[in-house]
Structures are given as C-alpha cells and as structure tokens.
Amino acid sequence: MECNYSMEVDINIQQLVDLAESGDTEAQVKLASVYRNGVVVDKDFEKSFQLFLKAAQSGHAHAQYNLALRYYNGQGVAKDFKQATLWFAKAADQGHVQALYALGFRYLNGDGVAKDTNTALEIFEKVAEKGLAYAQYNLGKQYCELGQYINAVSWLQKAVEQDYAQSCTLLATLYEQGRGVPQDMDRALELRDKASKLIKLANNK
C-alpha cells in the first residue's frame, strides 16, 4: 500500500508540474506550497518563491499573500519589507482577509511603509468586524496599549464570547484594575477560570 500511495503522489506532483508550467495559477500555488513545506519533494524555497511570483503576477490573491510572506521572511528571496507590504496590499485589495490583517501590522510597526497607528487600527477593525476572534483580541489589545479602555473592553468581550482564551485573560485584568469597566473581582475570577479551562481543553486536543 505504501508503494502505491507514493506512486500516486508522484503522479499528482507531475500533474501539478505540467499544469503549473502551462500557466495554471491554482497548480502554481499548490506546487509552490509543496516546495515550501517539503511535502513529497525536498524543500526548495527558491522554486516556491518563483511559483508564487508567477501566480501572484497573474492576479491570484492567495499567491500574492504568500509571495508577501516570502519577501517578509526572506524565504527564496532577500528580505524586502517594501515588496512584502506591496503584495500584502494587492491581496488585501482583492478581499484576502489574512493579507489585510498582515497589512495592518505593517502600518502598526512601520515595516515597509510609514508607521501609521490610525491606519493600522482602521484595518484591524475591518478584520475584527468579520467576526474573527483573534483579530478582535488583537484590536482590544492595541486599544489597551493606547489607553482607550472602553474600546478595548468592547472588542475583547466579543472575542470572549467566542471562547478566545487570551481575550479572557486580558479582559480579566481590566476588570481587576477597573479600566474601561467598573472594578469587579468576581467577574475577573470568572474570566480567568474560563481562560484556564479553554487552555487545558486546547492542550488536550
């Protein structure tokens, strides 16, 4: 069975190669991921980069996002934060949520673009409004760091309702300190207990 499986995988890889060489962007993205992860073939970041580049230049949003990551992390190409930001923006313009989120951090940290906290927060809000708990938590965290605790509580609570452990912990701290909400040690204890149970549940999976 193992030999048959390997042969089938080899056939699929060759099919991907043929499709990628013919200009099929989906095949280029899949093959790029194979080389990036070292699945079936040896890892080859340069080949992965070139395939993501081809698909990205053809307008494939997920390829643009992955190409941005290659530039940002220096995988298969020299690190280039400006190019990373450019491709994150291209993918974000096509509605790629992960790219939009990554673009927010570029503005927040000033990576490849002028630092602009307000623009970063606007971007984070767009992602958080899609109901993604990790984005809601991060937005709440950013508001905490800016001292805008009422805004922080609002977003952290949304993530808590989705059982996001880190948000439970941070919101508990705000209740303990009475920032953005009346001080409430009982509520803080409830939140910390919830965070602990969520973490244990995640570790046991």
MDAnalysis code that builds the backbone (N, CA, C; Angstrom):
import MDAnalysis as mda
import numpy as np

u = mda.Universe.empty(615, n_residues=205, atom_resindex=np.repeat(np.arange(205), 3), trajectory=True)
u.add_TopologyAttr("name", ["N", "CA", "C"] * 205)
u.add_TopologyAttr("resid", np.arange(1, 206))
u.add_TopologyAttr("resname", ["MET", "GLU", "CYS", "ASN", "TYR", "SER", "MET", "GLU", "VAL", "ASP", "ILE", "ASN", "ILE", "GLN", "GLN", "LEU", "VAL", "ASP", "LEU", "ALA", "GLU", "SER", "GLY", "ASP", "THR", "GLU", "ALA", "GLN", "VAL", "LYS", "LEU", "ALA", "SER", "VAL", "TYR", "ARG", "ASN", "GLY", "VAL", "VAL", "VAL", "ASP", "LYS", "ASP", "PHE", "GLU", "LYS", "SER", "PHE", "GLN", "LEU", "PHE", "LEU", "LYS", "ALA", "ALA", "GLN", "SER", "GLY", "HIS", "ALA", "HIS", "ALA", "GLN", "TYR", "ASN", "LEU", "ALA", "LEU", "ARG", "TYR", "TYR", "ASN", "GLY", "GLN", "GLY", "VAL", "ALA", "LYS", "ASP", "PHE", "LYS", "GLN", "ALA", "THR", "LEU", "TRP", "PHE", "ALA", "LYS", "ALA", "ALA", "ASP", "GLN", "GLY", "HIS", "VAL", "GLN", "ALA", "LEU", "TYR", "ALA", "LEU", "GLY", "PHE", "ARG", "TYR", "LEU", "ASN", "GLY", "ASP", "GLY", "VAL", "ALA", "LYS", "ASP", "THR", "ASN", "THR", "ALA", "LEU", "GLU", "ILE", "PHE", "GLU", "LYS", "VAL", "ALA", "GLU", "LYS", "GLY", "LEU", "ALA", "TYR", "ALA", "GLN", "TYR", "ASN", "LEU", "GLY", "LYS", "GLN", "TYR", "CYS", "GLU", "LEU", "GLY", "GLN", "TYR", "ILE", "ASN", "ALA", "VAL", "SER", "TRP", "LEU", "GLN", "LYS", "ALA", "VAL", "GLU", "GLN", "ASP", "TYR", "ALA", "GLN", "SER", "CYS", "THR", "LEU", "LEU", "ALA", "THR", "LEU", "TYR", "GLU", "GLN", "GLY", "ARG", "GLY", "VAL", "PRO", "GLN", "ASP", "MET", "ASP", "ARG", "ALA", "LEU", "GLU", "LEU", "ARG", "ASP", "LYS", "ALA", "SER", "LYS", "LEU", "ILE", "LYS", "LEU", "ALA", "ASN", "ASN", "LYS"])
u.atoms.positions = np.array([
    [0.827, -1.212, 0.000],
    [0.000, 0.000, 0.000],
    [0.860, 1.260, 0.000],
    [1.959, 1.236, 0.762],
    [2.809, 2.432, 0.847],
    [3.405, 2.771, -0.513],
    [3.815, 1.740, -1.272],
    [4.399, 1.991, -2.591],
    [3.363, 2.600, -3.531],
    [2.152, 2.047, -3.508],
    [1.097, 2.566, -4.367],
    [0.779, 4.019, -4.033],
    [0.768, 4.321, -2.726],
    [0.465, 5.694, -2.296],
    [1.538, 6.647, -2.810],
    [2.803, 6.236, -2.686],
    [3.907, 7.085, -3.131],
    [3.834, 7.310, -4.636],
    [3.499, 6.246, -5.381],
    [3.403, 6.377, -6.823],
    [2.283, 7.338, -7.202],
    [1.164, 7.229, -6.467],
    [0.039, 8.107, -6.754],
    [0.412, 9.558, -6.481],
    [1.152, 9.772, -5.386],
    [1.590, 11.129, -5.053],
    [2.522, 11.659, -6.136],
    [3.462, 10.773, -6.613],
    [4.388, 11.183, -7.659],
    [3.639, 11.602, -8.922],
    [2.600, 10.844, -9.260],
    [1.790, 11.170, -10.434],
    [1.129, 12.525, -10.249],
    [0.592, 12.749, -9.055],
    [-0.063, 14.024, -8.782],
    [0.921, 15.186, -8.873],
    [2.125, 14.970, -8.368],
    [3.138, 16.020, -8.433],
    [3.480, 16.333, -9.895],
    [3.656, 15.299, -10.698],
    [3.974, 15.525, -12.100],
    [2.830, 16.254, -12.806],
    [1.613, 15.900, -12.415],
    [0.462, 16.591, -12.984],
    [0.481, 18.066, -12.592],
    [0.834, 18.322, -11.335],
    [0.924, 19.712, -10.871],
    [1.999, 20.470, -11.631],
    [3.138, 19.811, -11.833],
    [4.231, 20.442, -12.563],
    [3.780, 20.804, -13.979],
    [3.129, 19.845, -14.635],
    [2.676, 20.081, -16.009],
    [1.668, 21.223, -16.061],
    [0.725, 21.215, -15.131],
    [-0.294, 22.269, -15.102],
    [0.334, 23.628, -14.783],
    [1.271, 23.616, -13.817],
    [1.934, 24.865, -13.428],
    [2.703, 25.455, -14.612],
    [3.397, 24.590, -15.338],
    [4.181, 25.060, -16.492],
    [3.288, 25.573, -17.621],
    [2.037, 25.090, -17.640],
    [1.105, 25.534, -18.675],
    [0.450, 26.870, -18.319],
    [0.730, 27.353, -17.081],
    [0.193, 28.646, -16.676],
    [-1.006, 28.571, -15.759],
    [-1.346, 27.366, -15.278],
    [-2.474, 27.189, -14.356],
    [-2.083, 27.765, -12.987],
    [-2.725, 28.859, -12.601],
    [-2.325, 29.539, -11.360],
    [-2.615, 28.710, -10.114],
    [-3.725, 27.972, -10.109],
    [-4.034, 27.133, -8.950],
    [-2.955, 26.071, -8.769],
    [-2.519, 25.478, -9.863],
    [-1.458, 24.475, -9.807],
    [-0.145, 25.105, -9.346],
    [0.136, 26.314, -9.805],
    [1.351, 27.006, -9.387],
    [1.362, 27.237, -7.885],
    [0.209, 27.624, -7.333],
    [0.116, 27.868, -5.892],
    [0.270, 26.567, -5.108],
    [-0.386, 25.514, -5.577],
    [-0.283, 24.223, -4.888],
    [1.138, 23.688, -4.935],
    [1.773, 23.786, -6.101],
    [3.138, 23.293, -6.244],
    [4.111, 24.137, -5.420],
    [3.867, 25.438, -5.363],
    [4.697, 26.325, -4.537],
    [4.609, 25.915, -3.069],
    [3.412, 25.547, -2.631],
    [3.217, 25.121, -1.245],
    [3.928, 23.803, -0.974],
    [3.932, 22.921, -1.972],
    [4.624, 21.640, -1.842],
    [6.122, 21.866, -1.641],
    [6.710, 22.740, -2.458],
    [8.141, 23.035, -2.320],
    [8.435, 23.790, -1.017],
    [7.515, 24.641, -0.602],
    [7.715, 25.390, 0.642],
    [7.716, 24.464, 1.854],
    [6.795, 23.504, 1.862],
    [6.627, 22.628, 3.019],
    [7.482, 21.377, 2.967],
    [8.054, 21.072, 1.790],
    [8.846, 19.857, 1.673],
    [7.989, 18.611, 1.703],
    [6.788, 18.681, 1.120],
    [5.891, 17.535, 1.050],
    [6.209, 16.744, -0.215],
    [6.583, 15.472, -0.040],
    [6.918, 14.575, -1.152],
    [8.260, 14.940, -1.794],
    [8.490, 16.221, -2.032],
    [9.763, 16.685, -2.599],
    [10.581, 17.382, -1.518],
    [11.868, 17.593, -1.799],
    [12.715, 18.329, -0.855],
    [12.288, 19.795, -0.828],
    [12.447, 20.410, 0.327],
    [12.128, 21.837, 0.425],
    [12.994, 22.626, -0.545],
    [12.370, 23.568, -1.206],
    [13.110, 24.412, -2.141],
    [12.421, 25.780, -2.150],
    [12.916, 26.673, -1.303],
    [12.280, 27.979, -1.149],
    [12.373, 28.827, -2.417],
    [13.457, 28.642, -3.178],
    [13.596, 29.432, -4.409],
    [12.544, 29.033, -5.444],
    [12.338, 27.724, -5.609],
    [11.297, 27.267, -6.534],
    [9.923, 27.710, -6.052],
    [9.722, 27.613, -4.743],
    [8.448, 28.027, -4.159],
    [8.196, 29.500, -4.438],
    [9.219, 30.315, -4.234],
    [9.096, 31.752, -4.481],
    [8.740, 32.039, -5.934],
    [9.439, 31.403, -6.851],
    [9.210, 31.659, -8.277],
    [7.795, 31.279, -8.697],
    [7.278, 30.187, -8.142],
    [5.919, 29.758, -8.470],
    [4.877, 30.701, -7.883],
    [5.095, 31.126, -6.640],
    [4.179, 32.103, -6.039],
    [4.213, 33.405, -6.841],
    [5.413, 33.790, -7.297],
    [5.569, 35.022, -8.069],
    [4.758, 34.961, -9.367],
    [4.862, 33.842, -10.076],
    [4.130, 33.701, -11.339],
    [2.622, 33.832, -11.120],
    [2.128, 33.118, -10.108],
    [0.689, 33.155, -9.839],
    [0.257, 34.530, -9.337],
    [1.110, 35.152, -8.527],
    [0.792, 36.482, -7.994],
    [0.717, 37.513, -9.106],
    [1.636, 37.426, -10.047],
    [1.641, 38.369, -11.173],
    [0.422, 38.185, -12.071],
    [-0.186, 36.998, -11.988],
    [-1.408, 36.737, -12.755],
    [-2.663, 37.171, -11.997],
    [-2.451, 37.700, -10.778],
    [-3.576, 38.231, -10.016],
    [-4.188, 37.296, -9.003],
    [-3.523, 36.168, -8.699],
    [-4.038, 35.207, -7.723],
    [-3.822, 35.752, -6.309],
    [-4.912, 36.043, -5.595],
    [-4.824, 36.716, -4.288],
    [-4.042, 35.922, -3.253],
    [-4.290, 34.618, -3.160],
    [-3.585, 33.828, -2.147],
    [-2.102, 33.713, -2.487],
    [-1.796, 33.698, -3.775],
    [-0.387, 33.694, -4.181],
    [0.273, 35.015, -3.806],
    [-0.441, 36.105, -3.983],
    [0.086, 37.424, -3.609],
    [0.375, 37.482, -2.113],
    [-0.523, 36.918, -1.320],
    [-0.324, 36.878, 0.134],
    [0.918, 36.059, 0.473],
    [1.032, 34.883, -0.136],
    [2.185, 34.030, 0.146],
    [3.481, 34.621, -0.377],
    [3.409, 35.310, -1.493],
    [4.595, 35.989, -2.017],
    [5.049, 37.069, -1.041],
    [4.104, 37.791, -0.487],
    [4.423, 38.809, 0.517],
    [5.135, 38.189, 1.714],
    [4.673, 37.016, 2.140],
    [5.315, 36.329, 3.264],
    [6.742, 35.915, 2.926],
    [6.959, 35.496, 1.669],
    [8.312, 35.119, 1.255],
    [9.237, 36.333, 1.341],
    [8.767, 37.487, 0.867],
    [9.572, 38.705, 0.956],
    [9.785, 39.107, 2.416],
    [8.757, 38.959, 3.216],
    [8.851, 39.394, 4.614],
    [9.819, 38.514, 5.409],
    [9.766, 37.202, 5.153],
    [10.589, 36.263, 5.920],
    [11.925, 35.951, 5.249],
    [12.099, 36.414, 4.005],
    [13.343, 36.130, 3.300],
    [13.476, 34.669, 2.927],
    [12.410, 34.070, 2.415],
    [12.437, 32.667, 2.002],
    [12.451, 32.583, 0.472],
    [13.592, 32.180, -0.069],
    [13.726, 32.076, -1.513],
    [14.048, 33.391, -2.180],
    [14.140, 34.442, -1.398],
    [14.429, 35.778, -1.904],
    [14.948, 36.619, -0.732],
    [15.697, 37.660, -1.026],
    [16.188, 38.527, 0.048],
    [15.016, 39.236, 0.729],
    [15.127, 39.434, 2.031],
    [14.072, 40.150, 2.751],
    [13.862, 41.524, 2.147],
    [12.602, 41.873, 1.976],
    [12.278, 43.165, 1.394],
    [10.906, 43.579, 1.920],
    [10.902, 44.391, 2.984],
    [9.641, 44.767, 3.629],
    [8.750, 45.602, 2.710],
    [9.357, 46.400, 1.846],
    [8.553, 47.216, 0.935],
    [7.797, 46.333, -0.056],
    [8.489, 45.334, -0.605],
    [7.830, 44.403, -1.518],
    [6.765, 43.582, -0.783],
    [7.075, 43.202, 0.453],
    [6.103, 42.449, 1.249],
    [4.829, 43.264, 1.430],
    [4.993, 44.525, 1.805],
    [3.837, 45.394, 2.016],
    [3.055, 45.591, 0.728],
    [3.769, 45.747, -0.371],
    [3.125, 45.934, -1.679],
    [2.218, 44.754, -2.020],
    [2.728, 43.536, -1.821],
    [1.955, 42.348, -2.187],
    [0.852, 42.046, -1.166],
    [1.092, 42.369, 0.095],
    [0.004, 42.245, 1.081],
    [-1.151, 43.153, 0.660],
    [-0.802, 44.359, 0.231],
    [-1.830, 45.332, -0.171],
    [-2.596, 44.856, -1.398],
    [-1.874, 44.270, -2.380],
    [-2.535, 43.771, -3.583],
    [-3.534, 42.671, -3.239],
    [-3.127, 41.759, -2.354],
    [-4.027, 40.675, -1.961],
    [-5.199, 41.209, -1.144],
    [-4.902, 42.166, -0.262],
    [-5.953, 42.762, 0.569],
    [-7.007, 43.459, -0.287],
    [-6.567, 44.098, -1.361],
    [-7.487, 44.792, -2.274],
    [-8.461, 43.815, -2.933],
    [-8.069, 42.533, -2.954],
    [-8.940, 41.513, -3.535],
    [-9.778, 40.805, -2.468],
    [-9.736, 41.343, -1.241],
    [-10.554, 40.779, -0.176],
    [-9.910, 39.659, 0.611],
    [-8.596, 39.475, 0.470],
    [-7.890, 38.433, 1.218],
    [-7.718, 38.901, 2.672],
    [-8.455, 38.275, 3.588],
    [-8.517, 38.749, 4.979],
    [-7.169, 38.639, 5.687],
    [-6.463, 37.517, 5.510],
    [-5.162, 37.355, 6.162],
    [-4.169, 38.411, 5.692],
    [-4.232, 38.734, 4.417],
    [-3.346, 39.763, 3.870],
    [-3.691, 41.131, 4.458],
    [-4.972, 41.395, 4.584],
    [-5.414, 42.662, 5.177],
    [-4.917, 42.781, 6.609],
    [-5.034, 41.691, 7.356],
    [-4.578, 41.659, 8.752],
    [-3.071, 41.905, 8.824],
    [-2.325, 41.224, 7.954],
    [-0.868, 41.396, 7.917],
    [-0.505, 42.832, 7.548],
    [-1.281, 43.421, 6.652],
    [-1.032, 44.801, 6.245],
    [-1.212, 45.748, 7.430],
    [-2.171, 45.447, 8.270],
    [-2.373, 46.251, 9.473],
    [-1.134, 46.287, 10.349],
    [-0.481, 45.151, 10.491],
    [0.742, 45.094, 11.303],
    [1.891, 45.848, 10.654],
    [1.912, 45.868, 9.332],
    [2.970, 46.622, 8.662],
    [2.840, 48.100, 9.002],
    [1.599, 48.623, 9.002],
    [1.372, 50.019, 9.381],
    [1.628, 50.233, 10.872],
    [1.285, 49.258, 11.669],
    [1.480, 49.381, 13.112],
    [2.962, 49.458, 13.467],
    [3.770, 48.642, 12.791],
    [5.198, 48.557, 13.118],
    [6.088, 49.389, 12.209],
    [5.523, 49.929, 11.122],
    [6.330, 50.702, 10.189],
    [7.258, 49.828, 9.370],
    [6.781, 48.645, 8.977],
    [7.578, 47.721, 8.166],
    [7.259, 47.928, 6.687],
    [8.165, 48.533, 5.944],
    [7.957, 48.710, 4.512],
    [6.991, 49.819, 4.165],
    [6.546, 50.536, 5.165],
    [5.605, 51.645, 4.968],
    [5.736, 52.562, 6.178],
    [5.379, 53.824, 6.027],
    [5.471, 54.747, 7.159],
    [4.545, 54.290, 8.284],
    [5.046, 54.320, 9.508],
    [4.239, 53.899, 10.650],
    [3.009, 54.797, 10.766],
    [1.842, 54.154, 10.904],
    [0.589, 54.901, 10.972],
    [-0.385, 54.106, 11.831],
    [-0.423, 54.418, 13.112],
    [-1.256, 53.675, 14.057],
    [-2.732, 53.775, 13.717],
    [-3.185, 54.934, 13.293],
    [-4.605, 55.110, 12.968],
    [-5.022, 54.225, 11.801],
    [-4.184, 54.174, 10.776],
    [-4.482, 53.314, 9.634],
    [-4.474, 51.850, 10.053],
    [-3.513, 51.491, 10.906],
    [-3.446, 50.111, 11.406],
    [-4.729, 49.737, 12.142],
    [-5.208, 50.643, 13.001],
    [-6.429, 50.365, 13.760],
    [-7.639, 50.257, 12.840],
    [-7.682, 51.103, 11.822],
    [-8.783, 51.030, 10.855],
    [-8.803, 49.672, 10.158],
    [-7.615, 49.192, 9.810],
    [-7.514, 47.892, 9.146],
    [-7.914, 46.780, 10.106],
    [-7.406, 46.846, 11.336],
    [-7.743, 45.818, 12.322],
    [-9.248, 45.770, 12.577],
    [-9.895, 46.938, 12.577],
    [-11.341, 46.970, 12.789],
    [-12.067, 46.279, 11.640],
    [-11.605, 46.487, 10.421],
    [-12.231, 45.836, 9.269],
    [-12.181, 44.318, 9.412],
    [-11.039, 43.808, 9.880],
    [-10.888, 42.364, 10.049],
    [-11.730, 41.885, 11.228],
    [-11.677, 42.631, 12.333],
    [-12.426, 42.246, 13.531],
    [-13.924, 42.220, 13.274],
    [-14.381, 43.138, 12.449],
    [-15.810, 43.210, 12.133],
    [-16.301, 41.986, 11.360],
    [-15.362, 41.210, 10.824],
    [-15.732, 39.976, 10.123],
    [-15.981, 38.836, 11.104],
    [-15.807, 39.136, 12.405],
    [-16.106, 38.140, 13.429],
    [-14.957, 37.228, 13.798],
    [-13.737, 37.571, 13.403],
    [-12.578, 36.735, 13.708],
    [-12.063, 37.045, 15.107],
    [-12.110, 36.057, 15.977],
    [-11.777, 36.263, 17.391],
    [-10.359, 36.766, 17.600],
    [-9.393, 36.213, 16.849],
    [-8.007, 36.636, 17.050],
    [-7.823, 38.109, 16.693],
    [-8.580, 38.570, 15.687],
    [-8.496, 39.976, 15.295],
    [-9.177, 40.862, 16.332],
    [-10.279, 40.394, 16.885],
    [-10.977, 41.147, 17.925],
    [-10.089, 41.286, 19.161],
    [-9.414, 40.200, 19.515],
    [-8.493, 40.241, 20.658],
    [-7.353, 41.214, 20.399],
    [-6.748, 41.120, 19.229],
    [-5.620, 41.999, 18.928],
    [-6.030, 43.462, 18.925],
    [-7.219, 43.743, 18.379],
    [-7.702, 45.116, 18.364],
    [-7.907, 45.613, 19.789],
    [-8.482, 44.762, 20.627],
    [-8.658, 45.129, 22.033],
    [-7.331, 45.384, 22.715],
    [-6.345, 44.563, 22.401],
    [-5.004, 44.730, 22.973],
    [-4.389, 46.048, 22.543],
    [-4.547, 46.384, 21.261],
    [-3.994, 47.644, 20.758],
    [-4.650, 48.844, 21.453],
    [-5.963, 48.767, 21.641],
    [-6.657, 49.855, 22.328],
    [-6.196, 49.966, 23.783],
    [-5.893, 48.842, 24.402],
    [-5.355, 48.864, 25.769],
    [-4.028, 49.618, 25.808],
    [-3.170, 49.306, 24.850],
    [-1.850, 49.935, 24.810],
    [-1.954, 51.434, 24.561],
    [-3.052, 51.845, 23.913],
    [-3.277, 53.268, 23.661],
    [-4.041, 53.940, 24.809],
    [-4.435, 53.136, 25.805],
    [-5.177, 53.681, 26.936],
    [-6.647, 53.924, 26.643],
    [-7.135, 53.391, 25.517],
    [-8.548, 53.542, 25.151],
    [-9.312, 52.302, 25.641],
    [-9.520, 52.257, 26.957],
    [-10.001, 51.037, 27.592],
    [-11.458, 50.696, 27.283],
    [-12.291, 51.680, 27.085],
    [-13.695, 51.394, 26.764],
    [-13.782, 50.670, 25.412],
    [-13.038, 51.174, 24.435],
    [-12.987, 50.496, 23.139],
    [-12.391, 49.095, 23.274],
    [-11.374, 48.984, 24.114],
    [-10.715, 47.693, 24.329],
    [-11.701, 46.670, 24.884],
    [-12.462, 47.070, 25.887],
    [-13.415, 46.154, 26.518],
    [-14.436, 45.649, 25.509],
    [-14.916, 46.538, 24.671],
    [-15.928, 46.169, 23.685],
    [-15.442, 45.052, 22.774],
    [-14.215, 45.168, 22.263],
    [-13.695, 44.162, 21.335],
    [-13.251, 42.895, 22.061],
    [-12.684, 43.066, 23.238],
    [-12.267, 41.886, 23.994],
    [-13.469, 41.026, 24.368],
    [-14.576, 41.679, 24.712],
    [-15.788, 40.946, 25.073],
    [-16.297, 40.117, 23.893],
    [-16.189, 40.665, 22.690],
    [-16.623, 39.919, 21.506],
    [-15.797, 38.650, 21.327],
    [-14.495, 38.748, 21.580],
    [-13.631, 37.576, 21.465],
    [-13.885, 36.591, 22.597],
    [-14.194, 37.096, 23.782],
    [-14.530, 36.235, 24.924],
    [-15.754, 35.390, 24.590],
    [-16.716, 36.014, 23.935],
    [-17.946, 35.297, 23.562],
    [-17.669, 34.170, 22.574],
    [-16.498, 34.227, 21.927],
    [-16.090, 33.159, 21.011],
    [-15.068, 32.227, 21.664],
    [-14.974, 32.328, 22.999],
    [-14.091, 31.453, 23.781],
    [-12.623, 31.598, 23.409],
    [-12.178, 32.836, 23.249],
    [-10.778, 33.102, 22.951],
    [-10.045, 33.338, 24.267],
    [-9.199, 32.393, 24.641],
    [-8.589, 32.377, 25.969],
    [-7.799, 33.646, 26.302],
    [-6.977, 34.109, 25.368],
    [-6.149, 35.294, 25.639],
    [-7.013, 36.522, 25.924],
    [-8.140, 36.587, 25.254],
    [-9.042, 37.716, 25.476],
    [-9.658, 37.643, 26.863],
    [-9.961, 36.423, 27.308],
    [-10.493, 36.236, 28.672],
    [-9.502, 36.755, 29.701],
    [-8.236, 36.424, 29.502],
    [-7.196, 36.829, 30.456],
    [-7.017, 38.343, 30.485],
    [-6.968, 38.965, 29.302],
    [-6.762, 40.416, 29.253],
    [-7.970, 41.160, 29.791],
    [-9.166, 40.683, 29.472],
    [-10.368, 41.336, 29.984],
    [-10.455, 41.179, 31.495],
    [-9.996, 40.044, 32.012],
    [-9.962, 39.836, 33.461],
    [-9.081, 40.884, 34.131],
    [-7.949, 41.184, 33.511],
    [-7.040, 42.202, 34.052],
    [-7.723, 43.569, 34.108],
    [-8.496, 43.896, 33.075],
    [-9.193, 45.181, 33.053],
    [-10.252, 45.260, 34.152],
    [-10.918, 44.144, 34.400],
    [-11.894, 44.120, 35.495],
    [-11.203, 44.259, 36.845],
    [-10.041, 43.662, 36.988],
    [-9.281, 43.768, 38.238],
    [-8.830, 45.201, 38.483],
    [-8.465, 45.885, 37.419],
    [-7.939, 47.246, 37.533],
    [-9.019, 48.320, 37.409],
    [-10.212, 47.911, 37.007],
    [-11.303, 48.877, 36.829],
    [-11.041, 49.827, 35.673],
    [-10.494, 49.297, 34.593],
    [-10.194, 50.124, 33.425],
    [-11.184, 49.805, 32.296],
    [-11.989, 50.787, 31.935],
    [-12.996, 50.595, 30.897],
    [-14.264, 49.952, 31.390],
    [-14.205, 49.407, 32.604],
    [-15.350, 48.781, 33.270],
    [-15.223, 49.030, 34.772],
    [-16.331, 48.964, 35.520],
    [-16.227, 49.063, 36.984],
    [-15.397, 47.895, 37.511],
    [-14.612, 48.143, 38.509],
    [-13.808, 47.063, 39.089],
    [-14.724, 45.957, 39.604],
    [-14.413, 44.733, 39.220],
    [-15.262, 43.594, 39.588],
    [-14.371, 42.358, 39.686],
    [-13.951, 42.045, 40.914],
    [-13.026, 40.938, 41.117],
    [-13.681, 39.587, 40.835],
    [-14.991, 39.489, 41.098],
    [-15.692, 38.225, 40.829],
    [-15.715, 37.932, 39.328],
    [-16.018, 38.965, 38.539],
    [-16.036, 38.803, 37.088],
    [-14.639, 38.466, 36.575],
    [-13.634, 39.100, 37.139],
    [-12.252, 38.825, 36.746],
    [-11.905, 37.361, 37.018],
    [-12.343, 36.858, 38.186],
    [-12.067, 35.469, 38.543],
    [-12.763, 34.510, 37.582],
    [-13.998, 34.843, 37.214],
    [-14.741, 34.017, 36.251],
    [-13.999, 33.935, 34.920],
    [-13.503, 35.075, 34.487],
    [-12.798, 35.123, 33.203],
    [-11.485, 34.342, 33.246],
    [-10.757, 34.462, 34.346],
    [-9.501, 33.727, 34.456],
    [-9.761, 32.226, 34.517],
    [-10.834, 31.854, 35.198],
    [-11.203, 30.439, 35.271],
    [-11.568, 29.920, 33.882],
    [-12.299, 30.730, 33.129],
    [-12.679, 30.345, 31.768],
    [-11.443, 30.201, 30.887],
    [-10.509, 31.135, 31.019],
    [-9.278, 31.076, 30.231],
    [-8.504, 29.803, 30.545],
    [-8.421, 29.463, 31.817],
    [-7.688, 28.266, 32.237],
    [-8.319, 27.000, 31.645],
    [-9.638, 26.932, 31.662],
    [-10.332, 25.752, 31.121],
    [-10.141, 25.669, 29.609],
    [-10.185, 26.808, 28.925],
    [-10.005, 26.821, 27.474],
    [-8.597, 26.368, 27.085],
    [-7.597, 26.812, 27.856],
    [-6.212, 26.437, 27.581],
    [-6.002, 24.945, 27.801],
    [-6.577, 24.423, 28.889],
    [-6.452, 22.978, 29.172],
    [-7.134, 22.168, 28.076],
    [-8.288, 22.640, 27.633],
    [-9.015, 21.940, 26.578],
    [-8.206, 21.911, 25.289],
    [-7.586, 23.045, 24.965],
    [-6.773, 23.134, 23.750],
    [-5.540, 22.229, 23.838],
    [-4.934, 22.147, 25.004],
    [-3.733, 21.326, 25.186],
    [-4.033, 19.836, 25.142],
    [-5.276, 19.476, 25.454],
    [-5.654, 18.065, 25.480],
    [-6.126, 17.548, 24.122],
    [-6.247, 18.445, 23.150],
    [-6.700, 18.010, 21.824],
    [-5.593, 17.270, 21.085],
])
